[in-house]
Amino acid sequence: VTTTPPPPVAKLCAIPSDIDYPSGSLENAVAVHNCGDLPLTIEAPIIGDHNAPFQAVFESVENASHCPISSGTETLNPGAFCVLFIIFSRTVDGYQWPSGNYAATWTFRGWTLPGVDVITTVHLSGTLP
């Protein structure tokens, strides 16, 4: 009996996919990971709500690929990841956010030829006292 291997899969993951900032200014790391079998071209995150005090800092870490910066794109090979630090802060780009509860969803998009799109999301929530 001849067994045909399954076709390669394009898949993008974010770990963790939900982050809760309990109170005040904090920073959390998110690993954007190519958890599939095909190389992916990834874009910078699509920030779902600009009315929330979350800010991204892209950094390369040992054994990780570069995250895309601004509108640039990067190839993320199977098993590779990049790290994105998300800061929740009262002051972002000089603007003082008022006290309150905030939530946002950031979407990461990747694609491979012949045009297979994959997405993953990170849900953010936090409270500023």
Summary of the structure (lengths in Angstrom):
residues: 129
radius of gyration: 16.7
end to end distance: 65.2
largest distance: 67.1
contacts: 364
relative contact order: 0.31
helix: 0%
strand: 53%
